[in-house]
């Protein structure tokens, strides 16, 4: 099921990206003379009246083409954007901000695709929250279940001994006594489990006086596995929150340079997050292929810092020492942003 879920996530991300991606700069094949939608005479690959493409497909293969086109909706744009995003991210940022946009995938389109693809790969690789986390009531019940299994084994052994004709009368009497004790113990365990279900163990909830907070803490204590799963689901659904959370911190690094607007910083942030998502995809796949964890750990630490440094230097036309210094400060800012992001998600899970 993980493979199907992963494929669904990739298709979803691709289709969402396609919805945001402008079609300017994408080539089209020859078209019909008249628009098949409104009947307007065509003077180009698209109808200038209703916007429909002049060339329409009517084949089963076209359905597959639309799916692939939706997933890899960037066509030629993707292969022009990806190398720049990986090696010259600042040039990509600067050129897009300056208006060179038909050649490249828009920031939000590649952001959506990379986020959904990252979680799809995580699902395929089996990276998921633990499902064996138990709440406060589960531990006593689990202990009762374990002991019941042991007592049942003792009861079966005693029952076999009472039916064994080779044993003498004293041994069968001892076995009968063990059987009676086992039956009594099973009855006690069943009564304890029933009482525990009807009268759950009281959790040590911090009574702050704020009902919403107390109720949220209680939910985490009662079913932590479910809350962790909901937290993971919220990470990619609300990943866009990283953009407004990061914007003030990046602005602080350049607030005295009036030539850089908030839009410029937003494009920088979105392309940077997209690259980090694609990097995590590559690391996850490399781990599945058996690449040593030491190499992957080093890549996960040093590549993001080097990428941010290069993007700062190229996008804001900085000297190397200035880019490195700002990258170090921005690394601390990123840690703060991630903590804020997680706190927001936890608060949403507790109140939702």
N, C-alpha and C positions, 0 to 999 in steps of 0.2 A: 504493500500500500504506500510505502514511502516513495517509491519511484513514481507512481501515478500522481501523488500529492506534489512532488517536486516538479513534474511536467506541468501540472496545472498552475503552479505558482509562476513558472517561467512564462507560460502563455499569458497569464493575467498581467504580469509586469510589462510584457511586450505590447499587449493591446492598449494598456493605459499609456504607455510611452508613445505609441502611434497616435493616440488621440490628441496628445499635446504637441507632437512634432509637426512643424510646417513642412509642406511638400515641396517648397521651393528648392530648386536645385536637383530634383529627381527627374531623370529622363523618362520619356513616355514613347511608346511605339506609335505607328501610324494610326490615324483616327478615321472615323466615318465622316462623311461630308456634313451630315446634319446631326444635331444632338438628339439622341434617342429618348431623352427625357422631356425636353420642351420644344424640340423642333427648330431651334435656332441654328442658323448657318455657322459652322465652326471656322474659326480663323486661327486655331492653335490646338494643342493637345487637350485643352479643357474648354468647356462652354463658358463664354464670358458672361452669359446671362444667368445660368443656374449653378455653374461650377462643376457639373458632372464631367467625368473623364470621357473623352471622345471614343476611347477604346474600351469595350466592355467584354467580359469573359462569360462564356456560357458552357462550361464543361466541368466534369467532376474534378479534373486536375486543378481547375482554378480555385476550388475550395481549399485544397492543400496549399496552393500558392498563397492564398490570402492568410492562412494560418502562419506559414513560414514568414510571409511578409510582415505579419503582425508581431511575431517574436523578434525577428531580425529586421525591424521596421526601418532601420537606418540605411539599408542598401549600401550604396557607395559612400554615403556620409559616415557610416560606422567605421569603415576601414580608413577613412581620412582622419576621423576624430580619435580613434583608439591609440595610435602611435603617439600623437601629440599629448594625449591625456597621460600616457605612461612616462614619456621622456621629456616633453616640453610643455608641461601643464600651464605654466605662466604665459607662454606665447599663445596657447589656445584660449586662455581666459582673456588676455588683452585683445586678441583679434576678434573674439566674439563680442566683447563689450564695444569695440570700435565699429562694429556693424557688419563684419564679415561672417554672416550667419547661414547663408544658403549652403555653404560647403560643409558645415559641421552639424552634428547632432546637438539639439538644444540642451541646456543643462538639466532641465526638469525631466526631459524624456529619458536621457541616459541615467539620471538619478533613480527614477522609478524602475526602470529595467534592472539596474544593478542591485537595488535593494531586494526586489522580488526574487531575482536570480540567486542572490546570496542565501536567502532563507530556503529556497528550493534545494540548493546544493547541501545546505546544512541538514535538511530533512532526508535527502538521499544518502548522506553520509552517516545518518543515525545520530546526529547531534540534537538532542532533545532534553527537556527537563526531566529529572528523575520522577518515576511514577510510584516509587515505594516509600515516599515520605508519608508518615502517619501523623494524624492529629493527636490531641491529648487523650481522646477516648480509645484510640486504636491500640495503644501499648498494653493496657490491661486485657483487652479482648484477645490480642495476639498471644499474650502469656497463657491465658485460659485455653486457647485453641491448641497451643503446643503441649501443655500438660495433658489435655484430654486425649491427644493422640498417643502419648506415652501410656496413659492408664488403659486405653483401649487395647494396646498391645499386651499389657500385663493381663488383662481380662481374657483375651483370646488364649493366652498360654495356660492360664488357670483352668479355663473351660476344657481345653484338650486333655489336661491332666486328670480332670474328674471323670472323663470318659475312657481313660486308658485302663484296660483290663489287667495290664501287667503290673500296675502299681498295687501296693498293699493298702489296706484299709486306712492306716494312719496317714499315708501320703495323699490319698484321695480326700481325706478329711481336711488336711492342710490346704489342698488345692481348692476345696469348697469354701474354706474360710477366706482365702485370697480372692476368690470370685465374688463373694459377698462384699468384701471391702472395696473391690474395684467398682461394683455396681453402686455402692453408697457414694464413693468419690465422684463418679460420673454424674450422679444426681445432684451432688453439691455444686459441681462445676457448671452444670446446666442452669441451676438456680442463680448462681453468681453472674453468669453471662446474661441471663434474662433481666436481672435487676440492674445490671450495668447499662443495658440498652434502654431500659425504661427510665433510669435515673443516672444520666451521664456524669462522668467525673467533672467536677467544677474546674474550669481553666483559671489559671492565675492571671486574670485580666487586670491591667492597670486602669483603675477607675479614675480617669482624668476629669470627669464631669462633662466632657464633650461626647455626646452619644455617638456621633458619626465615627470619631476616632476609636472609641471603645468597641463599637460594633465591628470596625475594620480589623482591629487586633484580634478580636474573637474569631473572625472568619479565617485569618491566617493560622490561628492555633488549631481550629477545628479541621481544616482541610488544606494544609500547606501545599500539597502536590497540585491541587486545582488552582490555587492562587499563583503558583510559579508558572503553570501552563498559561494562565490568562496573561501573566506578565510577559511571557515570551511572545504570545500572539499580538500583544499591544506594541511590542518593540517596532515591528515593521509597519504596522498600521499607522502608527503615530511618529514614524521616523522623520517626517517632514518637520517636526518640532525642533529638530537639531538645527535647522536653518535659522529661525528667529532667535533661538537661544544663543547661537554662535555669533550672530551679527554684531551685537554691542561690543563683544570682546575683540573682534577683528577691527572694528571701527576705532577702538582705543589705541591701536598700534599706528594709526594713520590719521587721527582726527585733525591734525594741524595741516594736512595736505589737502587743500580744497579741491584739487583736480580729481580726487577719487570720491565717487558718490557711493551711497548705500547699495545701489544696484550693482556696482562693480564688486563690492565685497560679497554680495549675495551670490553672484556668478562664481566667484572664487570658492566660496564655501560649498556650493552644490557640486561643482566639478571635483573638489577635493573629496567629499564624502563618496561620490560615485567611484572614484579611483580606489578608495579604501575598501569599499564593498567588493570590487573586482579583485583586489589583492587578497582578501579573505577567501574568496572563491578559489583562487589559484593555490593558496596555502592548504585549504581543505582537500582539494583534489590531489595535491602533492602528497599529503599525509596518507590518503587512501592508496596511493601508488607505492608507499613504503619509503618515502624520503625521510632521512633521520630527523627526529624531533629537534635536535640541537640546531640544525641548519634552519629549520622552519621557525624556531623561536627567534633566532638571530634576524631572520628576514622580517618577522613580524614586529621587531623592535626598531631596526635601523632603516628599513625601506620607507615606512611612513614619515620618519623625521627627515630623511633625505628628500623625499618627494615634496614635503611642505616647504623645505628650504629652497628648492629649485623653483617651486611655484611662486613663492614670495619674491625671489630675486627677479624672475622673468616678468611677472605680472606688474610689479610695482617698480621695476627698474632700479633695484638696490645693488649695493656692493655686497660681496660675499660675506664680509664680517657682519654687516647690518642684517642680512638675511638670516644668518645663523643665530644671531642674538634674538631677533624677532621670533624665529622658529622655536627657540627654547622657551620664550615667554608664552608663545601660542600653545605649546605643549601643555603647560600648566593650565592655561585657559580651557583647553580641550578636556582635561580631567575634571575641571569644575563643571563644564557643560554636561558631561556624561553623568556626573552625580546628580545635577539638577534634573536631567532627563529621567533618570531612574526614579528619583523621588516623586516626580510628577506622575509617572506610570503607577508607582505603588499607591499613591494617593487616589488615583482614578480607580484602581482595583479595589481599594478599601471602601470607597464611597459608592462605587457602581453596583 
